Amino acid sequence: MLPGFVSAHLDRAPVSDTRVDEHITMRRLKEGTATDPSVIMLLEFAPGTQFGEDRHTVREIVHVLKGEFSDGTNVWPAGTLLCAEPGSVHYPQSAAGCTILVVYPDGEDA
Protein backbone atom coordinates (compact mmCIF):
# COMPACT_ATOMS: atom_id res chain seq x y z
CA MET A 1 0.00 0.00 0.00
CA LEU A 2 1.19 3.53 -0.72
CA PRO A 3 2.41 5.62 2.22
CA GLY A 4 -0.37 7.79 3.61
CA PHE A 5 -3.18 5.48 2.40
CA VAL A 6 -5.58 3.56 4.64
CA SER A 7 -7.70 0.65 3.48
CA ALA A 8 -10.61 -1.36 4.80
CA HIS A 9 -12.33 -4.21 2.96
CA LEU A 10 -16.07 -4.66 3.36
CA ASP A 11 -15.90 -8.32 2.33
CA ARG A 12 -13.19 -9.34 4.80
CA ALA A 13 -13.56 -10.29 8.44
CA PRO A 14 -14.22 -7.22 10.59
CA VAL A 15 -12.09 -6.17 13.52
CA SER A 16 -15.27 -6.54 15.59
CA ASP A 17 -19.02 -6.93 15.11
CA THR A 18 -21.27 -5.33 17.74
CA ARG A 19 -24.99 -4.78 18.18
CA VAL A 20 -25.31 -1.14 19.22
CA ASP A 21 -28.94 -1.87 20.09
CA GLU A 22 -31.70 -4.04 18.68
CA HIS A 23 -31.85 -1.85 15.55
CA ILE A 24 -28.20 -1.09 14.72
CA THR A 25 -25.29 -3.41 13.96
CA MET A 26 -21.78 -1.95 13.91
CA ARG A 27 -18.93 -3.68 12.08
CA ARG A 28 -15.58 -2.10 12.88
CA LEU A 29 -13.36 -2.44 9.82
CA LYS A 30 -10.35 -0.48 11.10
CA GLU A 31 -9.36 0.51 14.62
CA GLY A 32 -7.33 3.59 15.40
CA THR A 33 -3.72 3.28 16.52
CA ALA A 34 -1.20 5.66 18.06
CA THR A 35 0.33 6.30 14.64
CA ASP A 36 -2.98 6.31 12.70
CA PRO A 37 -6.02 7.28 14.80
CA SER A 38 -8.52 6.89 11.92
CA VAL A 39 -11.46 4.56 12.52
CA ILE A 40 -13.65 2.98 9.82
CA MET A 41 -16.93 1.19 10.48
CA LEU A 42 -20.00 -0.10 8.72
CA LEU A 43 -23.37 0.55 10.38
CA GLU A 44 -26.57 -1.25 9.42
CA PHE A 45 -29.82 0.41 10.51
CA ALA A 46 -32.99 -1.69 10.58
CA PRO A 47 -36.13 0.00 9.21
CA GLY A 48 -37.53 2.45 11.76
CA THR A 49 -34.22 3.03 13.57
CA GLN A 50 -33.84 6.26 15.56
CA PHE A 51 -30.47 6.75 17.26
CA GLY A 52 -31.09 9.98 19.21
CA GLU A 53 -28.75 12.96 19.48
CA ASP A 54 -25.25 12.46 18.04
CA ARG A 55 -22.96 15.37 18.98
CA HIS A 56 -19.48 15.48 17.43
CA THR A 57 -16.16 16.67 18.79
CA VAL A 58 -14.31 15.26 15.76
CA ARG A 59 -14.99 15.09 12.00
CA GLU A 60 -17.24 12.24 10.82
CA ILE A 61 -17.60 11.23 7.17
CA VAL A 62 -20.66 9.15 6.22
CA HIS A 63 -21.23 7.40 2.88
CA VAL A 64 -24.75 6.03 2.41
CA LEU A 65 -24.25 2.66 0.70
CA LYS A 66 -27.82 1.28 0.71
CA GLY A 67 -31.24 2.57 1.64
CA GLU A 68 -31.95 6.03 3.00
CA PHE A 69 -30.20 7.72 5.94
CA SER A 70 -31.66 10.72 7.76
CA ASP A 71 -29.82 13.23 9.93
CA GLY A 72 -33.09 14.22 11.61
CA THR A 73 -33.76 17.00 9.10
CA ASN A 74 -32.91 15.66 5.65
CA VAL A 75 -33.22 12.20 4.07
CA TRP A 76 -30.13 11.14 2.13
CA PRO A 77 -30.32 8.33 -0.50
CA ALA A 78 -27.68 5.73 -1.35
CA GLY A 79 -24.66 7.34 -2.97
CA THR A 80 -24.69 10.41 -0.70
CA LEU A 81 -21.46 11.46 1.04
CA LEU A 82 -21.87 13.58 4.19
CA CYS A 83 -19.35 15.28 6.48
CA ALA A 84 -20.22 16.24 10.06
CA GLU A 85 -17.76 18.82 11.36
CA PRO A 86 -16.66 19.10 15.01
CA GLY A 87 -19.39 20.85 17.01
CA SER A 88 -22.21 19.56 14.79
CA VAL A 89 -25.25 17.70 16.09
CA HIS A 90 -27.55 15.36 14.19
CA TYR A 91 -30.13 12.68 14.92
CA PRO A 92 -29.27 9.56 12.88
CA GLN A 93 -32.29 7.55 11.78
CA SER A 94 -33.69 5.55 8.90
CA ALA A 95 -37.35 4.91 8.20
CA ALA A 96 -36.56 2.43 5.41
CA GLY A 97 -33.31 0.99 6.83
CA CYS A 98 -29.84 1.67 5.49
CA THR A 99 -26.18 0.69 5.44
CA ILE A 100 -23.62 3.46 5.95
CA LEU A 101 -19.84 3.54 5.90
CA VAL A 102 -18.54 5.85 8.64
CA VAL A 103 -14.99 7.23 8.78
CA TYR A 104 -13.44 9.18 11.63
CA PRO A 105 -10.22 10.42 9.99
CA ASP A 106 -8.86 11.88 13.24
CA GLY A 107 -10.15 9.19 15.61
CA GLU A 108 -13.47 8.77 17.38
CA ASP A 109 -15.32 11.11 19.72
CA ALA A 110 -14.03 10.88 23.27
C-alpha positions in Angstrom: 0.0 0.0 0.0 1.2 3.5 -0.7 2.4 5.6 2.2 -0.4 7.8 3.6 -3.2 5.5 2.4 -5.6 3.6 4.6 -7.7 0.6 3.5 -10.6 -1.4 4.8 -12.3 -4.2 3.0 -16.1 -4.7 3.4 -15.9 -8.3 2.3 -13.2 -9.3 4.8 -13.6 -10.3 8.4 -14.2 -7.2 10.6 -12.1 -6.2 13.5 -15.3 -6.5 15.6 -19.0 -6.9 15.1 -21.3 -5.3 17.7 -25.0 -4.8 18.2 -25.3 -1.1 19.2 -28.9 -1.9 20.1 -31.7 -4.0 18.7 -31.8 -1.9 15.6 -28.2 -1.1 14.7 -25.3 -3.4 14.0 -21.8 -1.9 13.9 -18.9 -3.7 12.1 -15.6 -2.1 12.9 -13.4 -2.4 9.8 -10.3 -0.5 11.1 -9.4 0.5 14.6 -7.3 3.6 15.4 -3.7 3.3 16.5 -1.2 5.7 18.1 0.3 6.3 14.6 -3.0 6.3 12.7 -6.0 7.3 14.8 -8.5 6.9 11.9 -11.5 4.6 12.5 -13.6 3.0 9.8 -16.9 1.2 10.5 -20.0 -0.1 8.7 -23.4 0.6 10.4 -26.6 -1.3 9.4 -29.8 0.4 10.5 -33.0 -1.7 10.6 -36.1 0.0 9.2 -37.5 2.4 11.8 -34.2 3.0 13.6 -33.8 6.3 15.6 -30.5 6.8 17.3 -31.1 10.0 19.2 -28.7 13.0 19.5 -25.3 12.5 18.0 -23.0 15.4 19.0 -19.5 15.5 17.4 -16.2 16.7 18.8 -14.3 15.3 15.8 -15.0 15.1 12.0 -17.2 12.2 10.8 -17.6 11.2 7.2 -20.7 9.1 6.2 -21.2 7.4 2.9 -24.8 6.0 2.4 -24.2 2.7 0.7 -27.8 1.3 0.7 -31.2 2.6 1.6 -32.0 6.0 3.0 -30.2 7.7 5.9 -31.7 10.7 7.8 -29.8 13.2 9.9 -33.1 14.2 11.6 -33.8 17.0 9.1 -32.9 15.7 5.6 -33.2 12.2 4.1 -30.1 11.1 2.1 -30.3 8.3 -0.5 -27.7 5.7 -1.4 -24.7 7.3 -3.0 -24.7 10.4 -0.7 -21.5 11.5 1.0 -21.9 13.6 4.2 -19.4 15.3 6.5 -20.2 16.2 10.1 -17.8 18.8 11.4 -16.7 19.1 15.0 -19.4 20.8 17.0 -22.2 19.6 14.8 -25.2 17.7 16.1 -27.6 15.4 14.2 -30.1 12.7 14.9 -29.3 9.6 12.9 -32.3 7.5 11.8 -33.7 5.5 8.9 -37.4 4.9 8.2 -36.6 2.4 5.4 -33.3 1.0 6.8 -29.8 1.7 5.5 -26.2 0.7 5.4 -23.6 3.5 6.0 -19.8 3.5 5.9 -18.5 5.9 8.6 -15.0 7.2 8.8 -13.4 9.2 11.6 -10.2 10.4 10.0 -8.9 11.9 13.2 -10.1 9.2 15.6 -13.5 8.8 17.4 -15.3 11.1 19.7 -14.0 10.9 23.3 
